[in-house]
Each structure stands twice: as structure tokens, then as C-alpha cells.
Amino acid sequence: GSLEESAAAIYDAALAARDAESRGDPDRRALHAFYRTVMNGTLLLPVPPEHGEEAKAALASAVTDDEEVEVAVMLARDGEGQPVGVAFGSLAALSAWAPRHTGNLPLPAPIAIANLAAAGMPAILDPAGPIPYRFEPDELVDLAAGRVPGLDEPIAPPTTRRSIRVRLPGHDTSGLEATLAAALARTEVERAYLAQTEAAD
């Protein structure tokens, strides 16, 4: 979806997680839903003002040429003065925190989180709000590996890939086709197709 849709979903999930925490919710389902929502969204990584366009050009080149590029992103300091990574769920959240003219890289969350995890330090989502969340390094590592932190289950259920193979009619199906055509001749069906499936194994 769009960045706006992602931002709205992340905000709603963060709000639900914060409300559940304030109620002392013991099962942490709202927090787990927040993790999943973030990982399905788009995050903005802040880029130094003078490197904004350069970083976007490097990223476009990496996508086009299938090469890995290194882009410098901005860090922050937490309340104890320790460096932390920062990411943002929306342009409004970035604008509330960022120095003037700060650039940004919009990235699918799995890519952004993997890069934050590789730094080996905590990261704060939306440090100036609307709802800040501090990811500890072990949370980032779990998310980067596709796991829900503290739950040891995948962020998303495994999917089965399927495809459709089209082939021209052969002699082996002509008898079945004739039977089906005769059966459908007295119905309102105007057109029918014969499909053949194969077992996954």
C-alpha cells in the first residue's frame, strides 16, 4: 500500500499496543499485532540533509543494477546519551523530529529493520511521536529474522506459491471434453474451460 496507508496502520497498531500495555494486558497480543503491522509497512530512514538526493540516487542504482550500496543514515541519542537508530512511520513523524531539510529513504520495513538490526544498537520508531516505540537490539534481530519477538513464531504465515500452466488441448482429453460439452449443451452455460491440476509433491 501507500506510505499514507502504512502510516495509518502503524499508528492504529501502536495506539492499540499502548492502550493494552496501560491496562496491564498479560497476553501481549496487541504488541505482537504491532510488530506484524510494522513489518508489513514502509519505514522512513533519515538521511543527512546534504546527502538526501545522493542517497536516493544510490538506492535507485542498487535497484536497477542489483548491486549493494551503503547509505549513511542519521542516528540520535537516547535519554542516557547513548546512540540509537531512528526510523519513522510517516512524513509527519519525521518532520516533528528531523533537523531542517533532512532527507529520507522510504524502504519496505523488512529492509529498514534488517539494516537497523545490523547496527547492533536499539532503534526508536517515531522518537518525537505521535507514539514512540523503542526496539531493543534483540527485538530487531528477531524481526529481521522474520520472527515475532518473544513469541518464536513467524511474522507472517508460510505461503504456498502456485502458478497456472496453459497448454493446448490434447487427444487425451477429447473424450472428457465431448462428455462435458454434451452435458452443458442443455444449460445456460455459454463457455467452459477444462483445467488440470497437479499435486504439489
Salt bridges, closest charged atoms under 4 A:
ASP27 OD2 - ARG29 NE 2.80
ASP78 OD2 - ARG134 NH1 3.38
GLU136 OE2 - ARG134 NE 2.70
ASP142 OD1 - ARG147 NH2 2.65
GLU153 OE2 - ARG36 NH2 2.53
ASP172 OD2 - ARG167 NH2 3.79
GLU198 OE2 - ARG165 NH2 2.48
